[in-house]
Amino acid sequence: MNSHLPVGRFADRLHSLPRERAWFAVLLSVTALALADAHFPRIGLAPLYIPIVCAACWALGSRAGYLVAIVAAVLAVVPHLAELPGLSPALLGARMAVRAVTYGFVAAIVLSFRRSFDREHHLAARDRMTDALNKETFRERVIHRLDLAVPARQSFLLAILDLDDFKGINNRHGHVAGDEVLRAFAQGARKAIRREDDFGRIGGDEFAFLLPVHSAEEGVYYARLLHKRLSSVLADTPHPVTCSMGALLISPDTPRDEPSLMHAVDQLMYAVKRAGKNAVEIGRAMTDRGRDAPVPSRLRVPIEACL
């Protein structure tokens, strides 16, 4: 959606609006318009139901959109009943049907655009080969989730994984074989993580994970478990390889500066590479205690395993 246009900015707001707030806004708008139409029936306010139907379809989906369209069709006729005392039930039904068809047709068009928008939005956020989040989207997710978790004092485990000697597969068997390994790994990785975990491809053979955890102990456990599961996935690929992983525990008190955190966990991963590969290195993000206030850009990460 082109956010430079007013309609695009409005659609983006509807897209990010929580479902409960979207329902409240739609119901409030319908009620306000129904009352205005009842007080001023000669103005002909019924066409204003169309933008409300459009908003409901965009923000709430097909069922809610069609429901609002039907309700709007009924409400558009009700204020005019007093002016037409001799109106037969058949003609009244016909008037409601005309409006229901009109509003329903508008809803169908908007829902079609919404499906296209969702499809393009999904493709834009994904790596085409592996269907993991692409690098930009993953980093946006990290920023967004870390910011939201501050009031709840939520801890996270941020991990970067690199396939060991992956270039050798491309050199020996060709890029088609390498692509096959990447797709098989990504498919297995999605099964190895939880629904609430984020998984992205941030480089050619580098992948990143963001996992919410309740404590440092749980973070260490998940880091080791994740490396074990992903190593098993790689062992079952057509051309088995191992992986090196760096994992960073982010406590609630850690300044959540995304570039510094990504750099810190990347250094942990490279420490594994230098030490012989095929392992996981777990560190804890710490601020520079030499300053009066935390300095996110100077996160110090111990290379030794936590706890």
C-alpha positions as CSV (number, residue, x, y, z in Angstrom):
1,M,0.0,0.0,0.0
2,N,1.3,3.4,-1.0
3,S,1.7,5.1,2.4
4,H,2.5,8.5,0.7
5,L,-1.1,8.9,-0.1
6,P,-3.8,9.7,2.6
7,V,-5.7,6.5,1.7
8,G,-2.5,4.5,2.0
9,R,-1.6,5.9,5.4
10,F,-5.1,5.2,6.6
11,A,-4.9,1.6,5.3
12,D,-1.6,1.2,7.1
13,R,-3.1,2.4,10.3
14,L,-6.0,0.0,9.9
15,H,-3.6,-2.8,9.2
16,S,-1.7,-2.3,12.4
17,L,-4.8,-1.6,14.6
18,P,-5.5,-4.2,17.2
19,R,-8.7,-6.2,16.4
20,E,-10.6,-5.1,19.5
21,R,-9.9,-1.4,18.8
22,A,-10.9,-1.9,15.1
23,W,-14.2,-3.5,16.2
24,F,-14.8,-0.6,18.6
25,A,-14.1,2.0,15.9
26,V,-16.4,0.3,13.4
27,L,-19.3,-0.1,15.8
28,L,-18.9,3.5,17.0
29,S,-19.0,4.7,13.4
30,V,-22.0,2.6,12.5
31,T,-23.9,3.8,15.5
32,A,-23.0,7.5,15.0
33,L,-24.0,7.3,11.3
34,A,-27.3,5.5,12.1
35,L,-28.3,8.2,14.7
36,A,-27.4,11.0,12.3
37,D,-29.4,9.4,9.5
38,A,-32.4,8.9,11.8
39,H,-32.3,12.6,12.8
40,F,-31.7,13.9,9.2
41,P,-33.3,11.3,6.9
42,R,-33.7,13.8,4.0
43,I,-29.9,14.4,3.7
44,G,-29.4,10.9,2.4
45,L,-26.4,9.7,4.6
46,A,-26.7,6.0,3.6
47,P,-23.7,6.2,1.1
48,L,-21.5,7.0,4.1
49,Y,-21.9,3.4,5.2
50,I,-19.6,2.4,2.3
51,P,-16.3,3.7,3.8
52,I,-17.3,1.9,7.1
53,V,-17.8,-1.3,5.2
54,C,-14.5,-0.9,3.5
55,A,-12.7,-0.2,6.8
56,A,-14.3,-3.3,8.4
57,C,-13.3,-5.5,5.5
58,W,-9.7,-4.2,5.6
59,A,-9.2,-4.4,9.3
60,L,-11.4,-7.3,10.4
61,G,-11.6,-9.7,7.5
62,S,-14.3,-11.2,5.3
63,R,-16.8,-12.4,7.9
64,A,-16.9,-9.2,9.8
65,G,-16.9,-7.2,6.6
66,Y,-19.9,-8.9,5.2
67,L,-21.7,-8.8,8.5
68,V,-21.2,-5.0,8.7
69,A,-22.4,-4.7,5.1
70,I,-25.7,-6.5,5.9
71,V,-26.2,-4.4,9.1
72,A,-25.5,-1.3,7.1
73,A,-28.1,-2.3,4.5
74,V,-30.7,-2.7,7.2
75,L,-29.8,0.6,8.9
76,A,-29.8,2.5,5.7
77,V,-33.5,1.7,5.2
78,V,-34.9,1.9,8.7
79,P,-34.8,5.8,9.0
80,H,-37.1,6.1,6.0
81,L,-39.9,3.8,7.1
82,A,-41.8,6.6,8.8
83,E,-41.9,8.5,5.4
84,L,-43.4,5.4,3.6
85,P,-46.3,4.1,5.7
86,G,-47.8,2.3,2.7
87,L,-44.6,0.5,1.8
88,S,-45.3,-3.2,1.2
89,P,-43.0,-5.9,2.9
90,A,-41.9,-7.0,-0.6
91,L,-40.8,-3.5,-1.6
92,L,-39.1,-3.0,1.8
93,G,-37.2,-6.3,1.3
94,A,-36.3,-5.2,-2.2
95,R,-34.8,-1.9,-1.0
96,M,-32.8,-3.7,1.7
97,A,-31.6,-6.3,-0.9
98,V,-30.4,-3.6,-3.2
99,R,-28.4,-2.0,-0.5
100,A,-27.1,-5.3,0.7
101,V,-26.0,-6.3,-2.8
102,T,-24.3,-2.9,-3.2
103,Y,-22.5,-3.0,0.1
104,G,-21.7,-6.6,-0.4
105,F,-20.2,-5.9,-3.8
106,V,-18.0,-3.2,-2.3
107,A,-17.0,-5.5,0.5
108,A,-16.0,-8.2,-2.1
109,I,-13.8,-5.7,-4.0
110,V,-12.0,-4.5,-0.8
111,L,-11.5,-8.1,0.4
112,S,-9.9,-9.0,-2.9
113,F,-7.5,-6.1,-2.6
114,R,-6.8,-7.1,1.0
115,R,-5.9,-10.7,-0.1
116,S,-3.5,-9.2,-2.7
117,F,-2.0,-6.9,-0.1
118,D,-1.5,-9.7,2.3
119,R,0.1,-11.9,-0.3
120,E,2.5,-9.1,-1.4
121,H,3.2,-8.1,2.2
122,H,4.1,-11.7,3.0
123,L,6.4,-12.0,0.0
124,A,8.1,-8.7,0.7
125,A,8.9,-9.9,4.3
126,R,10.2,-13.3,3.3
127,D,13.4,-14.7,1.8
128,R,12.2,-16.2,-1.5
129,M,14.3,-19.4,-1.3
130,T,13.8,-20.4,2.3
131,D,10.5,-18.6,3.2
132,A,12.2,-17.4,6.4
133,L,12.0,-13.7,7.3
134,N,14.5,-11.7,5.3
135,K,17.2,-9.7,6.9
136,E,15.4,-6.4,7.0
137,T,12.2,-7.8,8.3
138,F,13.9,-9.9,11.0
139,R,15.8,-6.9,12.3
140,E,12.5,-4.9,12.4
141,R,10.9,-7.7,14.3
142,V,13.8,-7.7,16.8
143,I,13.4,-3.9,17.4
144,H,9.6,-4.1,17.6
145,R,9.6,-7.1,20.0
146,L,12.3,-5.8,22.3
147,D,10.5,-2.4,22.6
148,L,7.2,-4.0,23.4
149,A,8.8,-6.3,26.0
150,V,10.3,-3.5,28.1
151,P,7.2,-2.8,30.3
152,A,6.8,-6.6,30.8
153,R,10.5,-7.0,31.6
154,Q,10.7,-9.9,29.1
155,S,14.0,-11.7,28.5
156,F,15.1,-12.9,25.1
157,L,17.6,-15.2,23.5
158,L,19.0,-13.9,20.3
159,A,21.0,-16.4,18.2
160,I,22.9,-16.4,14.9
161,L,23.8,-19.6,13.2
162,D,26.2,-20.2,10.3
163,L,26.5,-23.4,8.3
164,D,30.0,-24.8,8.5
165,D,32.0,-25.1,5.3
166,F,28.8,-24.4,3.2
167,K,30.9,-23.1,0.4
168,G,32.4,-26.5,-0.1
169,I,29.0,-27.9,-1.0
170,N,28.6,-25.3,-3.7
171,N,32.1,-25.9,-5.0
172,R,31.8,-29.7,-5.1
173,H,28.1,-30.2,-6.0
174,G,27.0,-26.9,-7.4
175,H,24.7,-24.1,-6.3
176,V,21.6,-26.2,-6.9
177,A,22.8,-28.6,-4.2
178,G,23.5,-25.7,-1.8
179,D,20.1,-24.3,-2.4
180,E,18.6,-27.7,-1.6
181,V,20.4,-27.8,1.7
182,L,19.2,-24.3,2.6
183,R,15.6,-25.1,1.8
184,A,15.7,-28.3,3.8
185,F,17.3,-26.6,6.7
186,A,14.8,-23.8,6.8
187,Q,11.9,-26.3,6.6
188,G,13.3,-28.2,9.6
189,A,14.2,-25.1,11.5
190,R,10.6,-23.9,11.4
191,K,9.5,-27.2,13.0
192,A,12.2,-27.0,15.6
193,I,11.1,-23.6,17.1
194,R,8.0,-22.5,18.8
195,R,5.1,-20.5,17.4
196,E,6.2,-17.4,19.2
197,D,9.8,-17.6,18.0
198,D,11.1,-15.5,15.1
199,F,13.4,-17.1,12.4
200,G,15.1,-15.2,9.6
201,R,17.8,-15.6,6.9
202,I,20.3,-12.7,7.3
203,G,23.0,-13.8,4.9
204,G,23.9,-16.5,2.4
205,D,24.2,-19.3,4.9
206,E,23.5,-17.3,8.1
207,F,20.3,-17.5,10.0
208,A,19.0,-15.7,13.1
209,F,16.5,-16.6,15.8
210,L,14.8,-14.5,18.5
211,L,13.2,-16.5,21.3
212,P,11.4,-15.1,24.3
213,V,12.5,-16.8,27.6
214,H,11.6,-16.4,31.2
215,S,15.0,-16.6,32.7
216,A,18.7,-17.0,32.0
217,E,18.6,-20.7,32.9
218,E,15.8,-21.2,30.4
219,G,17.7,-19.2,27.8
220,V,20.8,-21.5,28.2
221,Y,18.6,-24.5,27.9
222,Y,16.9,-23.3,24.7
223,A,20.2,-22.3,23.2
224,R,21.7,-25.8,23.6
225,L,18.4,-27.5,22.6
226,L,18.1,-25.3,19.5
227,H,21.7,-26.1,18.4
228,K,21.1,-29.8,19.0
229,R,17.8,-29.8,17.0
230,L,19.3,-27.7,14.1
231,S,22.4,-29.9,14.0
232,S,20.0,-32.9,13.6
233,V,18.2,-31.1,10.8
234,L,21.4,-30.5,9.0
235,A,22.5,-34.1,9.4
236,D,19.4,-35.2,7.5
237,T,19.9,-32.9,4.5
238,P,21.0,-34.3,1.2
239,H,24.5,-33.0,1.8
240,P,25.1,-33.0,5.6
241,V,26.9,-30.2,7.3
242,T,27.4,-28.9,10.8
243,C,26.6,-25.4,12.2
244,S,28.2,-22.9,14.5
245,M,25.9,-20.8,16.7
246,G,26.3,-17.8,18.9
247,A,23.5,-17.1,21.4
248,L,23.0,-14.0,23.5
249,L,20.9,-13.7,26.6
250,I,19.2,-10.4,26.8
251,S,17.9,-9.6,30.3
252,P,15.2,-7.0,31.1
253,D,17.8,-4.6,32.4
254,T,20.0,-4.7,29.2
255,P,19.7,-1.6,26.9
256,R,18.0,-2.9,23.9
257,D,20.0,-1.4,21.1
258,E,19.5,-3.7,18.1
259,P,22.7,-3.1,16.1
260,S,24.8,-3.6,19.2
261,L,23.0,-6.8,20.2
262,M,23.3,-8.2,16.6
263,H,27.0,-7.4,16.6
264,A,27.5,-9.0,20.0
265,V,25.8,-12.3,19.1
266,D,27.7,-12.3,15.7
267,Q,31.0,-12.1,17.7
268,L,29.9,-15.1,19.7
269,M,29.2,-17.0,16.6
270,Y,32.6,-16.2,15.1
271,A,34.2,-17.2,18.4
272,V,32.8,-20.7,17.8
273,K,34.2,-20.6,14.2
274,R,37.7,-19.8,15.6
275,A,37.5,-22.5,18.2
276,G,36.8,-25.3,15.8
277,K,33.1,-24.9,14.6
278,N,30.1,-27.2,15.2
279,A,29.2,-25.8,18.7
280,V,27.2,-23.2,20.4
281,E,28.6,-20.3,22.4
282,I,26.3,-18.6,24.9
283,G,26.9,-15.2,26.3
284,R,25.1,-12.6,28.4
285,A,24.6,-9.0,27.2
286,M,26.1,-6.6,29.8
287,T,26.4,-2.8,29.7
288,D,29.6,-0.8,30.3
289,R,29.6,-0.3,34.1
290,G,32.3,2.4,33.7
291,R,29.7,4.9,32.7
292,D,27.0,6.6,34.8
293,A,24.3,5.2,32.5
294,P,24.1,2.1,30.3
295,V,25.8,2.5,26.9
296,P,24.1,0.1,24.4
297,S,26.7,0.7,21.7
298,R,29.4,-0.8,24.0
299,L,27.8,-4.0,25.0
300,R,30.3,-6.4,26.5
301,V,29.6,-10.1,25.9
302,P,31.5,-12.7,27.8
303,I,32.7,-15.5,25.5
304,E,32.5,-18.2,28.2
305,A,29.2,-19.9,28.6
306,C,26.8,-18.4,31.1
307,L,25.9,-19.9,34.4
